[in-house]
Amino acid sequence: MNLQKVLFFLLSIGGSTLLAAPSGGNVIQGKADFHVAKQGLQIKAADQTVIQWQDFSIGKGEFVKFVQPHSDATVVNRVISDQLSEIYGSLKANGHVYLINPAGIVVGAEGLIQAAGFIASTFDFTKSKEGMVFKGDSKAIIVNEGQIETPNGDVFLIGYQVVNEGEIHGKTVGLAGGSEVLLKPAGSERLFVKAEQRIPTSGTAVENKGTIEALKTELKGDGNAFSYAIKNDGLIEATRLYEENGEIFLLSEGGVVSHGGTLIAEGGEVRLLGHTVELKEGSLIDVSHDTKPG
């Protein structure tokens, strides 16, 4: 079936409070079967399925679960209205989930995302020989206050401004702030932000106030667009669950990179690069190791 529509609302147990739930879903590529449950939605989706939504939000106590044919399968969820995506419940998948919403994306404090891979962006994307190109005019923000978990996969949050105040756990984690971002499929560095030619405004392209645990973490920001390209006042740790050495990159060639938190990569590499790099009092960078210091 080439076109399927699902439009529904879920009521709370109290009967009068309307909970947010995905609505107005149209399958425009691939195949998906929708099953509405009492507190959520299960979607059985074929690989490379694309669904357009009027709204993709998940209320507290609700769930959306994607059942995919294998862990490398992808499902793209594209919001085509001006409705902000608010994730206060759980989003789970055995494959890769993309959430594209130019109106903005917020994962609330009780929000939980668990998948083989997860990409959230306020920009749509095209595919090139180099990788995926995210580009657009949206000035909306991406905020994570909850938990995002992809134990053996990737998490990428890409938008004009990106803020992490929660927890992100993955093999590779990347936060990119700017108007055009290239995401490469592999390599030591996978995110590349194209700098705007403009006078910076107040604000920060990428900010981490929470916790990030990954083998490789990249924070990349457009230093020409904001007074700060990158701010880290949280914890970023290169996990030792893998045999490879961990890497933490906070990079913006033309901008200000500010570090006031903790960076830990035991025996690995930590790289801070910017037109100006600020190390705040009390900040920590640790690459020590008993036998293989970084």
Protein Blocks (a to p, Z undefined) as FASTA:
>chain_A
ZZdcdddddddfkopaccdddehiacfehjddddddfklccddddehiacddfbdcddeh
iacddddfbfkbccddddfbfbdcddfbdcddfbdcddddfkbpcddfkbccddfbdcdd
fbdcdddfklccdddjbfbdcddfbdcddfklccddddfbdcdfbdcddfbdcddddjbd
cddfbdjblbdcddddddddeddfbdcfbdcddfbdcddddfklpmbfbdcfbdcdddfk
bfbdcddddddfkbccddfbdcddehiacddddfbdcddehiacdfbdfklcZZ
